[in-house]
Amino acid sequence: MSVVDRWSVGRRLAGWSQRGRGEVAMVLSARIVNAGAGVMFVLLTARQLGPTGRGEIAVAFTVAYATAKLADLGTSTSGRIHLLIRDDPINASDVFSLTLALIPLQAMLAALVVGVLSWSSLNLSWGFSLAVIGLSVAIMIFRSAVSILYGLRRYWVVMVVETVVAVVEVVVLAILLRSGRLTATSAVMTMAFGSALCGACLVGQPGVLTRGGRKKLTTHWRVLCVDGISPMIGAVSFFMALRLDRLILAMTAGAYSVGIYTVALAIPETLRILPKAVGQVIADRGRSGVDSIATVRLHCRLVILGHVLILGVLAIVGSTLLPLAFGEGFREARDVLMVVTIAEAFLSVHLMQQALLVSFGSYHGIGVPRVIGGVFMVVLNLVMIPKWGLYGAAWACLIGYGVLAATSVLWMNRELRRVAAP
């Protein structure tokens, strides 16, 4: 191929990568790689450690993500939005330096939650507790780095780095399994190392972090925190809506039930990468002024329709494959799968409305529907799980996601009317 031909191909690839389909393809590819690594992680740990070990690992990730979302004060969302806006004075160095300053808070929160759980029926070991705290800090760094790169719309970089790190994680887990050293603690430590490595590689990319000259790094921290309050409260509420059921189930029914429940959720939660990936690009293109409200709303409707169809097909297939893939000890998960699949369809509606809010809503309105839906679902979990256990968690998920979707639609329409008002 001549130099002219290579230049022409390069131009076409560059143009494709800046279009909606190209950006969706890159973000979706990164999420598929993560989902694939996640499925391998679940398979290896579930078959080796059984429902109890799998339940402990689920608790570890719940603690890590919950404390990370709370400790970053919403700056991963507000920072990404500021970076998307042209000529905004806030840059990537402002966002990441604030993340580093908040890490001690994150570590203390993780230690506090781990201590409380250790006093319950879980009886977490010291080694496992320290691994959970390390995972929490690593995930906070990883989330901040990804939000910065997405704010800069450097989707290709995220895709490549996450792919390489995911392969490394799977290889390490396979080596641990082969050598007989795969435990809940070693599995959590492996994922913590992978998250930290991925975050470091992302922020270390050329042109991502720059020196600010005489400008203090703390100059824009207050703006980031103020704008991040509503997204942070919404993110924590949403995470509690999605993950608090695991902690309540663990404390009331034990790690065994958590293991069954998380395996039942494996298929619908893996398929969640589709609305999340497309929603990511939809929100970025809307906020940066590339797409109009009408275009964004059309794309959201198409994504919801396609996602529901895919969920239905794979739920039927998955009900047969679950015992074969994870072992006979997880057969009970089939009874839960259909309920949580319907719940996931409702959740896709919420995710698309959230993309619209990030695109065209105010900073202070982004988290409102998540708070309302999250509070409602927490109440459902507290009432239904202690009484009905595993099945109470599944039905609370279905009802709660339905309320979350309805609230999101109503609030999104309110915000769009505000934008359209003269």
SVG drawing of the C-alpha trace seen along z (x, -y; Angstrom):
<svg xmlns="http://www.w3.org/2000/svg" viewBox="-44 -33 48 63">
<polyline fill="none" stroke="black" stroke-width="0.4" points="0.0,0.0 1.4,-3.4 1.8,-6.3 -1.2,-8.1 -3.4,-5.0 -2.3,-4.7 -3.0,-8.4 -6.5,-8.0 -7.3,-5.0 -6.1,-6.9 -8.3,-9.8 -11.4,-7.5 -10.7,-5.8 -10.2,-9.1 -13.5,-10.4 -15.3,-7.2 -14.0,-7.3 -15.5,-10.8 -19.0,-9.8 -21.7,-8.4 -21.4,-4.8 -17.6,-4.8 -17.7,-6.2 -20.4,-3.7 -18.4,-0.9 -15.2,-1.9 -17.1,-2.4 -19.1,0.8 -15.9,2.7 -14.3,1.6 -17.4,2.6 -17.6,6.0 -14.0,6.7 -14.7,5.8 -17.9,7.9 -16.0,10.8 -13.3,10.5 -16.0,10.3 -17.7,13.4 -14.4,15.3 -13.8,13.9 -17.3,15.2 -16.8,18.6 -13.4,19.2 -14.3,18.0 -17.7,19.6 -16.6,23.0 -13.5,23.0 -14.9,21.3 -18.6,22.2 -21.6,19.9 -20.0,18.8 -16.7,17.7 -18.5,16.1 -20.8,14.2 -17.8,12.9 -16.3,11.5 -19.6,9.9 -19.6,8.2 -16.1,6.9 -17.0,5.3 -20.2,3.8 -18.1,2.1 -15.5,0.9 -17.9,-0.7 -20.2,-2.1 -17.4,-3.9 -15.8,-5.1 -19.0,-6.7 -19.5,-8.4 -15.9,-9.5 -15.3,-11.2 -18.1,-13.7 -19.5,-13.3 -16.4,-14.8 -16.0,-12.0 -19.4,-13.1 -19.0,-16.9 -15.4,-16.7 -16.3,-14.7 -19.1,-17.2 -16.8,-20.2 -14.2,-18.6 -16.8,-18.0 -17.7,-21.7 -15.5,-23.7 -13.4,-26.5 -14.1,-25.4 -11.3,-26.5 -11.3,-23.2 -8.8,-20.6 -7.9,-17.0 -5.2,-17.9 -7.8,-19.6 -10.1,-16.6 -7.4,-14.0 -5.6,-16.0 -8.9,-16.3 -9.3,-12.5 -5.9,-11.9 -6.7,-14.4 -9.9,-12.4 -8.3,-9.0 -7.7,-9.1 -11.4,-9.7 -12.2,-6.8 -9.8,-4.5 -11.4,-5.5 -14.9,-4.9 -13.9,-1.4 -12.2,-0.5 -15.3,-1.6 -17.7,0.5 -15.4,3.5 -15.2,3.2 -19.0,3.1 -19.4,6.1 -16.8,8.0 -18.8,7.7 -21.8,9.3 -22.2,12.9 -19.7,12.6 -16.5,12.7 -14.2,11.3 -10.5,12.2 -7.8,9.5 -6.2,10.4 -9.5,10.2 -10.5,6.9 -7.2,5.3 -7.8,6.6 -11.2,5.0 -9.8,1.6 -7.1,1.8 -9.7,2.7 -11.8,-0.3 -8.9,-2.8 -7.9,-1.2 -11.5,-1.5 -11.7,-5.1 -8.5,-5.9 -9.8,-3.8 -13.2,-5.5 -11.6,-8.9 -9.2,-8.1 -11.9,-6.7 -14.2,-9.7 -11.3,-12.0 -10.6,-10.2 -14.3,-10.1 -14.5,-13.8 -11.8,-14.3 -13.6,-11.9 -10.5,-9.7 -12.5,-6.5 -9.8,-4.6 -7.3,-4.9 -9.8,-3.6 -10.6,-0.6 -7.0,0.4 -5.9,0.0 -8.9,1.8 -8.4,4.6 -4.8,5.2 -5.4,5.0 -8.4,7.3 -6.3,9.9 -3.6,9.6 -6.2,10.1 -7.7,13.2 -4.2,14.7 -3.3,14.0 -6.5,15.6 -5.9,18.7 -2.4,19.0 -3.7,18.8 -6.4,21.4 -3.8,23.8 -1.5,23.4 -4.2,24.0 -3.8,20.5 -7.1,19.0 -9.0,17.8 -11.4,15.0 -8.5,12.8 -6.2,13.5 -9.0,12.9 -9.9,9.5 -6.2,8.5 -5.8,9.4 -8.7,7.2 -7.4,4.4 -4.1,4.5 -5.7,4.5 -7.9,1.5 -4.9,-0.5 -2.8,0.5 -5.5,-0.6 -6.0,-3.9 -2.3,-4.7 -2.0,-3.8 -4.9,-6.0 -3.8,-9.2 -0.3,-8.6 -1.2,-9.0 0.4,-11.9 -1.5,-15.1 -4.0,-13.9 -2.4,-15.6 -0.6,-18.9 1.2,-21.3 -0.9,-24.3 1.9,-26.8 1.4,-29.1 -2.2,-28.1 -2.9,-26.2 -4.4,-22.8 -7.0,-23.6 -8.4,-26.6 -11.3,-24.7 -11.9,-22.0 -14.8,-23.9 -16.6,-24.2 -16.1,-20.5 -17.4,-19.6 -20.4,-21.9 -21.4,-20.7 -20.8,-17.1 -23.1,-17.1 -26.3,-16.1 -24.6,-13.6 -22.9,-12.1 -26.1,-11.8 -27.8,-10.3 -24.9,-7.9 -24.8,-6.7 -28.6,-6.3 -28.5,-4.5 -25.8,-2.2 -27.7,-1.4 -30.7,-0.6 -28.5,1.8 -26.3,3.3 -27.6,2.8 -29.7,6.0 -26.5,8.0 -25.3,6.6 -28.8,7.1 -29.0,10.6 -25.5,11.4 -26.3,10.2 -29.7,11.9 -29.3,15.1 -25.5,15.5 -23.0,15.5 -24.5,18.6 -27.7,16.8 -25.6,13.9 -23.7,16.3 -26.9,17.7 -28.4,14.2 -25.3,12.8 -25.1,15.7 -28.8,15.2 -27.9,11.6 -24.9,12.5 -26.7,12.5 -28.9,9.3 -26.1,7.4 -23.6,8.4 -26.1,7.2 -26.3,3.9 -23.2,2.9 -25.3,2.1 -27.5,-0.7 -24.6,-2.0 -22.2,-2.2 -24.6,-3.8 -25.9,-6.1 -22.3,-7.2 -21.8,-8.3 -25.3,-9.8 -24.6,-11.9 -21.2,-13.1 -22.4,-14.0 -25.4,-15.9 -23.4,-17.8 -20.7,-18.8 -23.4,-20.1 -22.9,-17.5 -26.4,-16.0 -29.8,-17.7 -32.5,-16.7 -34.6,-15.1 -31.7,-13.0 -30.7,-11.9 -34.3,-10.9 -34.6,-8.8 -31.4,-7.0 -32.6,-6.3 -35.9,-4.7 -34.1,-2.5 -31.6,-1.3 -34.4,-0.4 -36.2,1.6 -33.1,3.5 -32.0,4.2 -35.4,5.6 -35.3,8.0 -31.8,9.2 -32.7,9.6 -35.7,11.9 -33.7,14.2 -30.7,14.6 -32.8,15.1 -34.5,18.1 -31.1,19.5 -29.5,18.7 -32.1,20.6 -30.8,23.8 -27.1,22.9 -26.7,21.6 -26.4,25.0 -24.1,26.3 -21.8,23.2 -21.6,22.6 -22.4,26.1 -25.4,27.8 -25.0,25.9 -26.4,22.8 -29.6,24.5 -31.8,22.4 -30.6,19.3 -32.8,20.2 -35.9,19.4 -34.6,15.9 -33.3,15.2 -36.7,14.4 -37.7,11.9 -34.5,10.0 -34.5,10.0 -37.8,8.1 -36.3,5.8 -33.4,5.1 -35.7,4.1 -37.1,1.4 -33.6,0.3 -32.6,-0.3 -35.4,-2.9 -33.8,-4.7 -30.3,-4.5 -31.5,-6.2 -33.3,-8.9 -30.1,-9.5 -28.2,-9.9 -30.7,-12.6 -30.3,-14.4 -26.5,-14.4 -26.8,-15.7 -29.3,-18.6 -30.1,-18.8 -28.7,-21.0 -25.9,-19.8 -28.3,-19.9 -31.1,-17.9 -29.0,-14.9 -29.2,-13.0 -32.9,-13.7 -34.6,-10.7 -31.9,-8.4 -32.4,-9.7 -36.2,-9.2 -35.9,-5.7 -33.0,-4.7 -34.8,-5.6 -37.9,-3.7 -35.8,-0.6 -33.9,-0.7 -37.2,-0.6 -38.3,2.4 -35.0,4.3 -35.2,3.7 -38.8,4.9 -38.8,7.8 -35.3,9.4 -35.5,10.3 -38.9,11.8 -38.5,13.7 -34.8,13.9 -33.5,14.6 -36.9,14.2 -37.7,11.1 -34.5,9.5 -35.6,10.5 -39.1,9.0 -37.8,5.9 -35.4,5.5 -38.4,5.7 -40.7,3.3 -37.9,0.9 -36.5,0.7 -40.0,0.0 -40.4,-3.0 -36.9,-4.2 -37.8,-4.1 -41.1,-5.9 -39.4,-8.6 -36.7,-9.1 -39.1,-9.6 -41.1,-12.2 -38.1,-14.1 -36.4,-14.0 -39.4,-15.5 -39.4,-18.3 -35.8,-19.1 -36.3,-19.1 -39.2,-21.5 -36.9,-23.8 -34.3,-23.7 -36.9,-24.3 -38.4,-27.2 -37.5,-30.7"/>
</svg>
